[in-house]
């Protein structure tokens, strides 16, 4: 059975909270912008498959929506 220990269970070095906060903010930015690009990709794919516009029109739509989304999310 596990022993009951008073205080923290780990015995390693102390946490570097500044580095932890930087890593977490980078994770949030990656999740935010990754979600943006996946949503814009799905919109551009729907535009390509369900309209007679073609590939280049959907590519332009993807680039425009991505640029607008990045501007809004900043």
PyMOL commands that set and color helices and strands:
alter all, ss='L'
color gray80, all
select helices_A, chain A and resi 17-50+55-73
alter helices_A, ss='H'
color red, helices_A
deselect
rebuild
show_as cartoon
